[in-house]
Amino acid sequence: MSKDTLTDNTDRRKFLIGMAAAGGATTAAAIAGGALAGTESDAAPDKPATAKQGYRETPHIREYYRLAQF
């Protein structure tokens, strides 16, 4: 292999390792932010808990089904 090829492979590896580290840091920040947001909502008990709604067939969904011919 030529020296240029070795340098390109090394640069590519460094880039990919950096991208993986950045992704991990972003995930950690998102989790930490969610944990902080959770403590604030626990401090305000006057907000009513909303029940999660399952699948709802809205007019938008009906139009999609009509156009997709389901």
mmCIF file as Biopython writes it, N, C-alpha, C and O atoms, coordinates in Angstrom:
data_model
#
loop_
_atom_site.group_PDB
_atom_site.id
_atom_site.type_symbol
_atom_site.label_atom_id
_atom_site.label_alt_id
_atom_site.label_comp_id
_atom_site.label_asym_id
_atom_site.label_entity_id
_atom_site.label_seq_id
_atom_site.pdbx_PDB_ins_code
_atom_site.Cartn_x
_atom_site.Cartn_y
_atom_site.Cartn_z
_atom_site.occupancy
_atom_site.B_iso_or_equiv
_atom_site.auth_seq_id
_atom_site.auth_asym_id
_atom_site.pdbx_PDB_model_num
ATOM 1   N N  . MET A ? 1  ? 0.832   -1.179 0.000  1.0 0.0 1  A 1 
ATOM 2   C CA . MET A ? 1  ? 0.000   0.000  0.000  1.0 0.0 1  A 1 
ATOM 3   C C  . MET A ? 1  ? 0.878   1.243  0.000  1.0 0.0 1  A 1 
ATOM 4   O O  . MET A ? 1  ? 1.980   1.264  0.547  1.0 0.0 1  A 1 
ATOM 5   N N  . SER A ? 2  ? 0.356   2.246  -0.618 1.0 0.0 2  A 1 
ATOM 6   C CA . SER A ? 2  ? 1.103   3.487  -0.630 1.0 0.0 2  A 1 
ATOM 7   C C  . SER A ? 2  ? 0.827   4.259  0.655  1.0 0.0 2  A 1 
ATOM 8   O O  . SER A ? 2  ? -0.116  3.967  1.390  1.0 0.0 2  A 1 
ATOM 9   N N  . LYS A ? 3  ? 1.659   5.228  0.898  1.0 0.0 3  A 1 
ATOM 10  C CA . LYS A ? 3  ? 1.501   6.028  2.110  1.0 0.0 3  A 1 
ATOM 11  C C  . LYS A ? 3  ? 0.188   6.812  2.090  1.0 0.0 3  A 1 
ATOM 12  O O  . LYS A ? 3  ? -0.439  6.995  3.133  1.0 0.0 3  A 1 
ATOM 13  N N  . ASP A ? 4  ? -0.233  7.280  0.904  1.0 0.0 4  A 1 
ATOM 14  C CA . ASP A ? 4  ? -1.493  8.017  0.790  1.0 0.0 4  A 1 
ATOM 15  C C  . ASP A ? 4  ? -2.683  7.147  1.183  1.0 0.0 4  A 1 
ATOM 16  O O  . ASP A ? 4  ? -3.596  7.623  1.858  1.0 0.0 4  A 1 
ATOM 17  N N  . THR A ? 5  ? -2.685  5.881  0.770  1.0 0.0 5  A 1 
ATOM 18  C CA . THR A ? 5  ? -3.779  4.975  1.100  1.0 0.0 5  A 1 
ATOM 19  C C  . THR A ? 5  ? -3.845  4.736  2.596  1.0 0.0 5  A 1 
ATOM 20  O O  . THR A ? 5  ? -4.930  4.712  3.178  1.0 0.0 5  A 1 
ATOM 21  N N  . LEU A ? 6  ? -2.684  4.557  3.225  1.0 0.0 6  A 1 
ATOM 22  C CA . LEU A ? 6  ? -2.665  4.357  4.675  1.0 0.0 6  A 1 
ATOM 23  C C  . LEU A ? 6  ? -3.186  5.595  5.396  1.0 0.0 6  A 1 
ATOM 24  O O  . LEU A ? 6  ? -3.930  5.473  6.368  1.0 0.0 6  A 1 
ATOM 25  N N  . THR A ? 7  ? -2.813  6.764  4.942  1.0 0.0 7  A 1 
ATOM 26  C CA . THR A ? 7  ? -3.272  7.999  5.564  1.0 0.0 7  A 1 
ATOM 27  C C  . THR A ? 7  ? -4.777  8.154  5.399  1.0 0.0 7  A 1 
ATOM 28  O O  . THR A ? 7  ? -5.463  8.570  6.333  1.0 0.0 7  A 1 
ATOM 29  N N  . ASP A ? 8  ? -5.297  7.825  4.219  1.0 0.0 8  A 1 
ATOM 30  C CA . ASP A ? 8  ? -6.731  7.921  3.979  1.0 0.0 8  A 1 
ATOM 31  C C  . ASP A ? 8  ? -7.500  6.981  4.901  1.0 0.0 8  A 1 
ATOM 32  O O  . ASP A ? 8  ? -8.523  7.368  5.467  1.0 0.0 8  A 1 
ATOM 33  N N  . ASN A ? 9  ? -7.015  5.749  5.054  1.0 0.0 9  A 1 
ATOM 34  C CA . ASN A ? 9  ? -7.688  4.784  5.927  1.0 0.0 9  A 1 
ATOM 35  C C  . ASN A ? 9  ? -7.652  5.253  7.381  1.0 0.0 9  A 1 
ATOM 36  O O  . ASN A ? 9  ? -8.639  5.118  8.104  1.0 0.0 9  A 1 
ATOM 37  N N  . THR A ? 10 ? -6.529  5.796  7.802  1.0 0.0 10 A 1 
ATOM 38  C CA . THR A ? 10 ? -6.406  6.277  9.171  1.0 0.0 10 A 1 
ATOM 39  C C  . THR A ? 10 ? -7.334  7.464  9.399  1.0 0.0 10 A 1 
ATOM 40  O O  . THR A ? 10 ? -8.001  7.540  10.431 1.0 0.0 10 A 1 
ATOM 41  N N  . ASP A ? 11 ? -7.382  8.386  8.449  1.0 0.0 11 A 1 
ATOM 42  C CA . ASP A ? 11 ? -8.271  9.540  8.574  1.0 0.0 11 A 1 
ATOM 43  C C  . ASP A ? 11 ? -9.725  9.097  8.623  1.0 0.0 11 A 1 
ATOM 44  O O  . ASP A ? 11 ? -10.515 9.639  9.396  1.0 0.0 11 A 1 
ATOM 45  N N  . ARG A ? 12 ? -10.081 8.122  7.811  1.0 0.0 12 A 1 
ATOM 46  C CA . ARG A ? 12 ? -11.453 7.625  7.783  1.0 0.0 12 A 1 
ATOM 47  C C  . ARG A ? 12 ? -11.807 6.994  9.126  1.0 0.0 12 A 1 
ATOM 48  O O  . ARG A ? 12 ? -12.901 7.209  9.649  1.0 0.0 12 A 1 
ATOM 49  N N  . ARG A ? 13 ? -10.895 6.229  9.672  1.0 0.0 13 A 1 
ATOM 50  C CA . ARG A ? 13 ? -11.153 5.591  10.972 1.0 0.0 13 A 1 
ATOM 51  C C  . ARG A ? 13 ? -11.324 6.642  12.070 1.0 0.0 13 A 1 
ATOM 52  O O  . ARG A ? 13 ? -12.221 6.540  12.906 1.0 0.0 13 A 1 
ATOM 53  N N  . LYS A ? 14 ? -10.462 7.639  12.057 1.0 0.0 14 A 1 
ATOM 54  C CA . LYS A ? 14 ? -10.563 8.697  13.064 1.0 0.0 14 A 1 
ATOM 55  C C  . LYS A ? 14 ? -11.901 9.424  12.943 1.0 0.0 14 A 1 
ATOM 56  O O  . LYS A ? 14 ? -12.529 9.756  13.949 1.0 0.0 14 A 1 
ATOM 57  N N  . PHE A ? 15 ? -12.334 9.669  11.697 1.0 0.0 15 A 1 
ATOM 58  C CA . PHE A ? 15 ? -13.611 10.337 11.482 1.0 0.0 15 A 1 
ATOM 59  C C  . PHE A ? 15 ? -14.754 9.496  12.026 1.0 0.0 15 A 1 
ATOM 60  O O  . PHE A ? 15 ? -15.626 10.013 12.723 1.0 0.0 15 A 1 
ATOM 61  N N  . LEU A ? 16 ? -14.758 8.204  11.715 1.0 0.0 16 A 1 
ATOM 62  C CA . LEU A ? 16 ? -15.842 7.333  12.169 1.0 0.0 16 A 1 
ATOM 63  C C  . LEU A ? 16 ? -15.860 7.188  13.685 1.0 0.0 16 A 1 
ATOM 64  O O  . LEU A ? 16 ? -16.930 7.147  14.293 1.0 0.0 16 A 1 
ATOM 65  N N  . ILE A ? 17 ? -14.696 7.112  14.291 1.0 0.0 17 A 1 
ATOM 66  C CA . ILE A ? 17 ? -14.620 7.036  15.751 1.0 0.0 17 A 1 
ATOM 67  C C  . ILE A ? 17 ? -15.156 8.336  16.359 1.0 0.0 17 A 1 
ATOM 68  O O  . ILE A ? 17 ? -15.870 8.306  17.361 1.0 0.0 17 A 1 
ATOM 69  N N  . GLY A ? 18 ? -14.813 9.469  15.755 1.0 0.0 18 A 1 
ATOM 70  C CA . GLY A ? 18 ? -15.309 10.756 16.236 1.0 0.0 18 A 1 
ATOM 71  C C  . GLY A ? 18 ? -16.820 10.863 16.103 1.0 0.0 18 A 1 
ATOM 72  O O  . GLY A ? 18 ? -17.490 11.404 16.983 1.0 0.0 18 A 1 
ATOM 73  N N  . MET A ? 19 ? -17.356 10.346 14.998 1.0 0.0 19 A 1 
ATOM 74  C CA . MET A ? 19 ? -18.807 10.386 14.807 1.0 0.0 19 A 1 
ATOM 75  C C  . MET A ? 19 ? -19.516 9.505  15.838 1.0 0.0 19 A 1 
ATOM 76  O O  . MET A ? 19 ? -20.565 9.883  16.359 1.0 0.0 19 A 1 
ATOM 77  N N  . ALA A ? 20 ? -18.955 8.351  16.129 1.0 0.0 20 A 1 
ATOM 78  C CA . ALA A ? 20 ? -19.551 7.467  17.134 1.0 0.0 20 A 1 
ATOM 79  C C  . ALA A ? 20 ? -19.523 8.134  18.511 1.0 0.0 20 A 1 
ATOM 80  O O  . ALA A ? 20 ? -20.489 8.044  19.269 1.0 0.0 20 A 1 
ATOM 81  N N  . ALA A ? 21 ? -18.429 8.793  18.826 1.0 0.0 21 A 1 
ATOM 82  C CA . ALA A ? 21 ? -18.325 9.470  20.117 1.0 0.0 21 A 1 
ATOM 83  C C  . ALA A ? 21 ? -19.318 10.626 20.197 1.0 0.0 21 A 1 
ATOM 84  O O  . ALA A ? 21 ? -19.933 10.848 21.241 1.0 0.0 21 A 1 
ATOM 85  N N  . ALA A ? 22 ? -19.474 11.357 19.106 1.0 0.0 22 A 1 
ATOM 86  C CA . ALA A ? 22 ? -20.420 12.473 19.098 1.0 0.0 22 A 1 
ATOM 87  C C  . ALA A ? 22 ? -21.850 11.964 19.257 1.0 0.0 22 A 1 
ATOM 88  O O  . ALA A ? 22 ? -22.662 12.588 19.941 1.0 0.0 22 A 1 
ATOM 89  N N  . GLY A ? 23 ? -22.157 10.839 18.632 1.0 0.0 23 A 1 
ATOM 90  C CA . GLY A ? 23 ? -23.490 10.264 18.771 1.0 0.0 23 A 1 
ATOM 91  C C  . GLY A ? 23 ? -23.763 9.834  20.198 1.0 0.0 23 A 1 
ATOM 92  O O  . GLY A ? 23 ? -24.856 10.043 20.723 1.0 0.0 23 A 1 
ATOM 93  N N  . GLY A ? 24 ? -22.769 9.235  20.816 1.0 0.0 24 A 1 
ATOM 94  C CA . GLY A ? 24 ? -22.914 8.820  22.206 1.0 0.0 24 A 1 
ATOM 95  C C  . GLY A ? 24 ? -23.089 10.010 23.136 1.0 0.0 24 A 1 
ATOM 96  O O  . GLY A ? 24 ? -23.879 9.962  24.079 1.0 0.0 24 A 1 
ATOM 97  N N  . ALA A ? 25 ? -22.349 11.072 22.867 1.0 0.0 25 A 1 
ATOM 98  C CA . ALA A ? 25 ? -22.468 12.270 23.695 1.0 0.0 25 A 1 
ATOM 99  C C  . ALA A ? 25 ? -23.840 12.916 23.523 1.0 0.0 25 A 1 
ATOM 100 O O  . ALA A ? 25 ? -24.425 13.416 24.484 1.0 0.0 25 A 1 
ATOM 101 N N  . THR A ? 26 ? -24.344 12.901 22.300 1.0 0.0 26 A 1 
ATOM 102 C CA . THR A ? 26 ? -25.675 13.473 22.047 1.0 0.0 26 A 1 
ATOM 103 C C  . THR A ? 26 ? -26.745 12.664 22.773 1.0 0.0 26 A 1 
ATOM 104 O O  . THR A ? 26 ? -27.660 13.231 23.369 1.0 0.0 26 A 1 
ATOM 105 N N  . THR A ? 27 ? -26.628 11.353 22.721 1.0 0.0 27 A 1 
ATOM 106 C CA . THR A ? 27 ? -27.586 10.496 23.415 1.0 0.0 27 A 1 
ATOM 107 C C  . THR A ? 27 ? -27.537 10.728 24.920 1.0 0.0 27 A 1 
ATOM 108 O O  . THR A ? 27 ? -28.576 10.816 25.575 1.0 0.0 27 A 1 
ATOM 109 N N  . ALA A ? 28 ? -26.345 10.825 25.457 1.0 0.0 28 A 1 
ATOM 110 C CA . ALA A ? 28 ? -26.199 11.056 26.891 1.0 0.0 28 A 1 
ATOM 111 C C  . ALA A ? 28 ? -26.805 12.394 27.292 1.0 0.0 28 A 1 
ATOM 112 O O  . ALA A ? 28 ? -27.437 12.502 28.343 1.0 0.0 28 A 1 
ATOM 113 N N  . ALA A ? 29 ? -26.616 13.404 26.464 1.0 0.0 29 A 1 
ATOM 114 C CA . ALA A ? 29 ? -27.184 14.720 26.767 1.0 0.0 29 A 1 
ATOM 115 C C  . ALA A ? 29 ? -28.710 14.683 26.714 1.0 0.0 29 A 1 
ATOM 116 O O  . ALA A ? 29 ? -29.382 15.320 27.525 1.0 0.0 29 A 1 
ATOM 117 N N  . ALA A ? 30 ? -29.246 13.941 25.763 1.0 0.0 30 A 1 
ATOM 118 C CA . ALA A ? 30 ? -30.706 13.835 25.647 1.0 0.0 30 A 1 
ATOM 119 C C  . ALA A ? 30 ? -31.293 13.110 26.851 1.0 0.0 30 A 1 
ATOM 120 O O  . ALA A ? 30 ? -32.339 13.502 27.368 1.0 0.0 30 A 1 
ATOM 121 N N  . ILE A ? 31 ? -30.624 12.060 27.292 1.0 0.0 31 A 1 
ATOM 122 C CA . ILE A ? 31 ? -31.099 11.311 28.459 1.0 0.0 31 A 1 
ATOM 123 C C  . ILE A ? 31 ? -31.007 12.181 29.712 1.0 0.0 31 A 1 
ATOM 124 O O  . ILE A ? 31 ? -31.924 12.199 30.533 1.0 0.0 31 A 1 
ATOM 125 N N  . ALA A ? 32 ? -29.899 12.898 29.849 1.0 0.0 32 A 1 
ATOM 126 C CA . ALA A ? 32 ? -29.728 13.762 31.014 1.0 0.0 32 A 1 
ATOM 127 C C  . ALA A ? 32 ? -30.759 14.886 30.996 1.0 0.0 32 A 1 
ATOM 128 O O  . ALA A ? 32 ? -31.289 15.250 32.046 1.0 0.0 32 A 1 
ATOM 129 N N  . GLY A ? 33 ? -31.049 15.434 29.835 1.0 0.0 33 A 1 
ATOM 130 C CA . GLY A ? 33 ? -32.057 16.481 29.725 1.0 0.0 33 A 1 
ATOM 131 C C  . GLY A ? 33 ? -33.436 15.960 30.074 1.0 0.0 33 A 1 
ATOM 132 O O  . GLY A ? 33 ? -34.226 16.661 30.706 1.0 0.0 33 A 1 
ATOM 133 N N  . GLY A ? 34 ? -33.732 14.730 29.666 1.0 0.0 34 A 1 
ATOM 134 C CA . GLY A ? 34 ? -35.019 14.122 29.996 1.0 0.0 34 A 1 
ATOM 135 C C  . GLY A ? 34 ? -35.142 13.861 31.480 1.0 0.0 34 A 1 
ATOM 136 O O  . GLY A ? 34 ? -36.222 13.995 32.055 1.0 0.0 34 A 1 
ATOM 137 N N  . ALA A ? 35 ? -34.043 13.489 32.100 1.0 0.0 35 A 1 
ATOM 138 C CA . ALA A ? 35 ? -34.065 13.245 33.537 1.0 0.0 35 A 1 
ATOM 139 C C  . ALA A ? 35 ? -34.313 14.544 34.289 1.0 0.0 35 A 1 
ATOM 140 O O  . ALA A ? 35 ? -35.041 14.560 35.282 1.0 0.0 35 A 1 
ATOM 141 N N  . LEU A ? 36 ? -33.717 15.622 33.824 1.0 0.0 36 A 1 
ATOM 142 C CA . LEU A ? 36 ? -33.940 16.910 34.472 1.0 0.0 36 A 1 
ATOM 143 C C  . LEU A ? 36 ? -35.365 17.386 34.257 1.0 0.0 36 A 1 
ATOM 144 O O  . LEU A ? 36 ? -35.975 17.952 35.165 1.0 0.0 36 A 1 
ATOM 145 N N  . ALA A ? 37 ? -35.897 17.165 33.077 1.0 0.0 37 A 1 
ATOM 146 C CA . ALA A ? 37 ? -37.270 17.580 32.801 1.0 0.0 37 A 1 
ATOM 147 C C  . ALA A ? 37 ? -38.249 16.772 33.652 1.0 0.0 37 A 1 
ATOM 148 O O  . ALA A ? 37 ? -39.286 17.291 34.064 1.0 0.0 37 A 1 
ATOM 149 N N  . GLY A ? 38 ? -37.931 15.521 33.915 1.0 0.0 38 A 1 
ATOM 150 C CA . GLY A ? 38 ? -38.797 14.677 34.724 1.0 0.0 38 A 1 
ATOM 151 C C  . GLY A ? 38 ? -38.873 15.153 36.169 1.0 0.0 38 A 1 
ATOM 152 O O  . GLY A ? 38 ? -39.919 15.025 36.805 1.0 0.0 38 A 1 
ATOM 153 N N  . THR A ? 39 ? -37.800 15.692 36.687 1.0 0.0 39 A 1 
ATOM 154 C CA . THR A ? 39 ? -37.828 16.164 38.072 1.0 0.0 39 A 1 
ATOM 155 C C  . THR A ? 39 ? -38.679 17.418 38.196 1.0 0.0 39 A 1 
ATOM 156 O O  . THR A ? 39 ? -39.302 17.641 39.234 1.0 0.0 39 A 1 
ATOM 157 N N  . GLU A ? 40 ? -38.713 18.243 37.149 1.0 0.0 40 A 1 
ATOM 158 C CA . GLU A ? 40 ? -39.526 19.442 37.209 1.0 0.0 40 A 1 
ATOM 159 C C  . GLU A ? 40 ? -41.008 19.106 37.155 1.0 0.0 40 A 1 
ATOM 160 O O  . GLU A ? 40 ? -41.804 19.732 37.856 1.0 0.0 40 A 1 
ATOM 161 N N  . SER A ? 41 ? -41.395 18.133 36.341 1.0 0.0 41 A 1 
ATOM 162 C CA . SER A ? 41 ? -42.811 17.797 36.239 1.0 0.0 41 A 1 
ATOM 163 C C  . SER A ? 41 ? -43.295 17.094 37.513 1.0 0.0 41 A 1 
ATOM 164 O O  . SER A ? 41 ? -44.473 17.183 37.859 1.0 0.0 41 A 1 
ATOM 165 N N  . ASP A ? 42 ? -42.394 16.400 38.209 1.0 0.0 42 A 1 
ATOM 166 C CA . ASP A ? 42 ? -42.773 15.764 39.462 1.0 0.0 42 A 1 
ATOM 167 C C  . ASP A ? 42 ? -43.017 16.812 40.549 1.0 0.0 42 A 1 
ATOM 168 O O  . ASP A ? 42 ? -43.775 16.572 41.488 1.0 0.0 42 A 1 
ATOM 169 N N  . ALA A ? 43 ? -42.378 17.962 40.419 1.0 0.0 43 A 1 
ATOM 170 C CA . ALA A ? 43 ? -42.517 19.011 41.429 1.0 0.0 43 A 1 
ATOM 171 C C  . ALA A ? 43 ? -43.840 19.758 41.285 1.0 0.0 43 A 1 
ATOM 172 O O  . ALA A ? 43 ? -44.239 20.479 42.200 1.0 0.0 43 A 1 
ATOM 173 N N  . ALA A ? 44 ? -44.531 19.598 40.146 1.0 0.0 44 A 1 
ATOM 174 C CA . ALA A ? 44 ? -45.796 20.302 39.928 1.0 0.0 44 A 1 
ATOM 175 C C  . ALA A ? 44 ? -46.942 19.297 39.883 1.0 0.0 44 A 1 
ATOM 176 O O  . ALA A ? 44 ? -47.346 18.887 38.794 1.0 0.0 44 A 1 
ATOM 177 N N  . PRO A ? 45 ? -47.486 18.882 41.049 1.0 0.0 45 A 1 
ATOM 178 C CA . PRO A ? 45 ? -48.532 17.862 41.070 1.0 0.0 45 A 1 
ATOM 179 C C  . PRO A ? 45 ? -49.902 18.388 40.656 1.0 0.0 45 A 1 
ATOM 180 O O  . PRO A ? 45 ? -50.832 17.597 40.494 1.0 0.0 45 A 1 
ATOM 181 N N  . ASP A ? 46 ? -50.056 19.722 40.479 1.0 0.0 46 A 1 
ATOM 182 C CA . ASP A ? 46 ? -51.358 20.274 40.130 1.0 0.0 46 A 1 
ATOM 183 C C  . ASP A ? 46 ? -51.749 20.005 38.670 1.0 0.0 46 A 1 
ATOM 184 O O  . ASP A ? 46 ? -52.902 20.230 38.303 1.0 0.0 46 A 1 
ATOM 185 N N  . LYS A ? 47 ? -50.825 19.533 37.834 1.0 0.0 47 A 1 
ATOM 186 C CA . LYS A ? 47 ? -51.147 19.203 36.452 1.0 0.0 47 A 1 
ATOM 187 C C  . LYS A ? 47 ? -51.793 17.825 36.397 1.0 0.0 47 A 1 
ATOM 188 O O  . LYS A ? 47 ? -51.251 16.867 36.947 1.0 0.0 47 A 1 
ATOM 189 N N  . PRO A ? 48 ? -52.947 17.713 35.738 1.0 0.0 48 A 1 
ATOM 190 C CA . PRO A ? 48 ? -53.578 16.392 35.650 1.0 0.0 48 A 1 
ATOM 191 C C  . PRO A ? 48 ? -52.807 15.469 34.711 1.0 0.0 48 A 1 
ATOM 192 O O  . PRO A ? 48 ? -52.263 15.907 33.698 1.0 0.0 48 A 1 
ATOM 193 N N  . ALA A ? 49 ? -52.770 14.205 35.060 1.0 0.0 49 A 1 
ATOM 194 C CA . ALA A ? 49 ? -52.097 13.218 34.223 1.0 0.0 49 A 1 
ATOM 195 C C  . ALA A ? 49 ? -53.001 12.894 33.041 1.0 0.0 49 A 1 
ATOM 196 O O  . ALA A ? 49 ? -54.173 12.562 33.216 1.0 0.0 49 A 1 
ATOM 197 N N  . THR A ? 50 ? -52.454 12.992 31.855 1.0 0.0 50 A 1 
ATOM 198 C CA . THR A ? 50 ? -53.251 12.686 30.664 1.0 0.0 50 A 1 
ATOM 199 C C  . THR A ? 50 ? -53.081 11.221 30.307 1.0 0.0 50 A 1 
ATOM 200 O O  . THR A ? 50 ? -51.977 10.678 30.356 1.0 0.0 50 A 1 
ATOM 201 N N  . ALA A ? 51 ? -54.178 10.596 29.951 1.0 0.0 51 A 1 
ATOM 202 C CA . ALA A ? 51 ? -54.125 9.198  29.551 1.0 0.0 51 A 1 
ATOM 203 C C  . ALA A ? 51 ? -53.581 9.117  28.134 1.0 0.0 51 A 1 
ATOM 204 O O  . ALA A ? 51 ? -53.932 9.929  27.277 1.0 0.0 51 A 1 
ATOM 205 N N  . LYS A ? 52 ? -52.735 8.146  27.896 1.0 0.0 52 A 1 
ATOM 206 C CA . LYS A ? 52 ? -52.201 7.968  26.555 1.0 0.0 52 A 1 
ATOM 207 C C  . LYS A ? 52 ? -53.288 7.420  25.659 1.0 0.0 52 A 1 
ATOM 208 O O  . LYS A ? 52 ? -54.034 6.513  26.028 1.0 0.0 52 A 1 
ATOM 209 N N  . GLN A ? 53 ? -53.356 7.991  24.483 1.0 0.0 53 A 1 
ATOM 210 C CA . GLN A ? 53 ? -54.348 7.536  23.525 1.0 0.0 53 A 1 
ATOM 211 C C  . GLN A ? 53 ? -53.670 6.598  22.537 1.0 0.0 53 A 1 
ATOM 212 O O  . GLN A ? 53 ? -52.536 6.830  22.116 1.0 0.0 53 A 1 
ATOM 213 N N  . GLY A ? 54 ? -54.367 5.558  22.182 1.0 0.0 54 A 1 
ATOM 214 C CA . GLY A ? 54 ? -53.833 4.608  21.222 1.0 0.0 54 A 1 
ATOM 215 C C  . GLY A ? 54 ? -54.058 5.094  19.805 1.0 0.0 54 A 1 
ATOM 216 O O  . GLY A ? 54 ? -54.121 6.295  19.544 1.0 0.0 54 A 1 
ATOM 217 N N  . TYR A ? 55 ? -54.177 4.158  18.909 1.0 0.0 55 A 1 
ATOM 218 C CA . TYR A ? 55 ? -54.367 4.466  17.495 1.0 0.0 55 A 1 
ATOM 219 C C  . TYR A ? 55 ? -55.712 5.139  17.284 1.0 0.0 55 A 1 
ATOM 220 O O  . TYR A ? 55 ? -56.744 4.661  17.756 1.0 0.0 55 A 1 
ATOM 221 N N  . ARG A ? 56 ? -55.685 6.249  16.571 1.0 0.0 56 A 1 
ATOM 222 C CA . ARG A ? 56 ? -56.924 6.944  16.227 1.0 0.0 56 A 1 
ATOM 223 C C  . ARG A ? 56 ? -56.947 7.142  14.723 1.0 0.0 56 A 1 
ATOM 224 O O  . ARG A ? 56 ? -55.952 7.557  14.130 1.0 0.0 56 A 1 
ATOM 225 N N  . GLU A ? 57 ? -58.082 6.846  14.106 1.0 0.0 57 A 1 
ATOM 226 C CA . GLU A ? 57 ? -58.213 7.046  12.672 1.0 0.0 57 A 1 
ATOM 227 C C  . GLU A ? 57 ? -58.748 8.450  12.438 1.0 0.0 57 A 1 
ATOM 228 O O  . GLU A ? 57 ? -59.944 8.708  12.571 1.0 0.0 57 A 1 
ATOM 229 N N  . THR A ? 58 ? -57.845 9.344  12.090 1.0 0.0 58 A 1 
ATOM 230 C CA . THR A ? 58 ? -58.191 10.735 11.861 1.0 0.0 58 A 1 
ATOM 231 C C  . THR A ? 58 ? -58.524 10.947 10.386 1.0 0.0 58 A 1 
ATOM 232 O O  . THR A ? 58 ? -58.264 10.064 9.568  1.0 0.0 58 A 1 
ATOM 233 N N  . PRO A ? 59 ? -59.086 12.086 10.034 1.0 0.0 59 A 1 
ATOM 234 C CA . PRO A ? 59 ? -59.361 12.342 8.615  1.0 0.0 59 A 1 
ATOM 235 C C  . PRO A ? 59 ? -58.100 12.251 7.744  1.0 0.0 59 A 1 
ATOM 236 O O  . PRO A ? 59 ? -58.165 11.806 6.598  1.0 0.0 59 A 1 
ATOM 237 N N  . HIS A ? 60 ? -56.975 12.667 8.285  1.0 0.0 60 A 1 
ATOM 238 C CA . HIS A ? 60 ? -55.713 12.577 7.549  1.0 0.0 60 A 1 
ATOM 239 C C  . HIS A ? 60 ? -55.375 11.119 7.235  1.0 0.0 60 A 1 
ATOM 240 O O  . HIS A ? 60 ? -54.965 10.797 6.120  1.0 0.0 60 A 1 
ATOM 241 N N  . ILE A ? 61 ? -55.547 10.245 8.220  1.0 0.0 61 A 1 
ATOM 242 C CA . ILE A ? 61 ? -55.267 8.825  8.036  1.0 0.0 61 A 1 
ATOM 243 C C  . ILE A ? 61 ? -56.265 8.210  7.056  1.0 0.0 61 A 1 
ATOM 244 O O  . ILE A ? 61 ? -55.877 7.413  6.202  1.0 0.0 61 A 1 
ATOM 245 N N  . ARG A ? 62 ? -57.531 8.568  7.168  1.0 0.0 62 A 1 
ATOM 246 C CA . ARG A ? 62 ? -58.540 8.044  6.232  1.0 0.0 62 A 1 
ATOM 247 C C  . ARG A ? 62 ? -58.207 8.431  4.796  1.0 0.0 62 A 1 
ATOM 248 O O  . ARG A ? 62 ? -58.366 7.628  3.877  1.0 0.0 62 A 1 
ATOM 249 N N  . GLU A ? 63 ? -57.748 9.654  4.608  1.0 0.0 63 A 1 
ATOM 250 C CA . GLU A ? 63 ? -57.371 10.107 3.264  1.0 0.0 63 A 1 
ATOM 251 C C  . GLU A ? 63 ? -56.179 9.304  2.746  1.0 0.0 63 A 1 
ATOM 252 O O  . GLU A ? 63 ? -56.145 8.939  1.571  1.0 0.0 63 A 1 
ATOM 253 N N  . TYR A ? 64 ? -55.217 9.031  3.595  1.0 0.0 64 A 1 
ATOM 254 C CA . TYR A ? 64 ? -54.071 8.207  3.205  1.0 0.0 64 A 1 
ATOM 255 C C  . TYR A ? 64 ? -54.513 6.815  2.807  1.0 0.0 64 A 1 
ATOM 256 O O  . TYR A ? 64 ? -54.072 6.296  1.781  1.0 0.0 64 A 1 
ATOM 257 N N  . TYR A ? 65 ? -55.373 6.204  3.598  1.0 0.0 65 A 1 
ATOM 258 C CA . TYR A ? 65 ? -55.872 4.875  3.259  1.0 0.0 65 A 1 
ATOM 259 C C  . TYR A ? 65 ? -56.636 4.883  1.941  1.0 0.0 65 A 1 
ATOM 260 O O  . TYR A ? 65 ? -56.529 3.952  1.143  1.0 0.0 65 A 1 
ATOM 261 N N  . ARG A ? 66 ? -57.409 5.949  1.722  1.0 0.0 66 A 1 
ATOM 262 C CA . ARG A ? 66 ? -58.177 6.033  0.478  1.0 0.0 66 A 1 
ATOM 263 C C  . ARG A ? 66 ? -57.239 6.132  -0.727 1.0 0.0 66 A 1 
ATOM 264 O O  . ARG A ? 66 ? -57.457 5.472  -1.743 1.0 0.0 66 A 1 
ATOM 265 N N  . LEU A ? 67 ? -56.202 6.954  -0.612 1.0 0.0 67 A 1 
ATOM 266 C CA . LEU A ? 67 ? -55.282 7.130  -1.723 1.0 0.0 67 A 1 
ATOM 267 C C  . LEU A ? 67 ? -54.383 5.908  -1.927 1.0 0.0 67 A 1 
ATOM 268 O O  . LEU A ? 67 ? -53.992 5.604  -3.054 1.0 0.0 67 A 1 
ATOM 269 N N  . ALA A ? 68 ? -54.063 5.221  -0.853 1.0 0.0 68 A 1 
ATOM 270 C CA . ALA A ? 68 ? -53.234 4.025  -0.959 1.0 0.0 68 A 1 
ATOM 271 C C  . ALA A ? 68 ? -54.050 2.792  -1.307 1.0 0.0 68 A 1 
ATOM 272 O O  . ALA A ? 68 ? -53.487 1.731  -1.577 1.0 0.0 68 A 1 
ATOM 273 N N  . GLN A ? 69 ? -55.356 2.920  -1.303 1.0 0.0 69 A 1 
ATOM 274 C CA . GLN A ? 69 ? -56.305 1.863  -1.645 1.0 0.0 69 A 1 
ATOM 275 C C  . GLN A ? 69 ? -56.177 0.668  -0.714 1.0 0.0 69 A 1 
ATOM 276 O O  . GLN A ? 69 ? -56.082 -0.480 -1.150 1.0 0.0 69 A 1 
ATOM 277 N N  . PHE A ? 70 ? -56.176 0.969  0.581  1.0 0.0 70 A 1 
ATOM 278 C CA . PHE A ? 70 ? -56.170 -0.111 1.580  1.0 0.0 70 A 1 
ATOM 279 C C  . PHE A ? 70 ? -57.575 -0.543 1.843  1.0 0.0 70 A 1 
ATOM 280 O O  . PHE A ? 70 ? -57.803 -1.442 2.652  1.0 0.0 70 A 1 
#
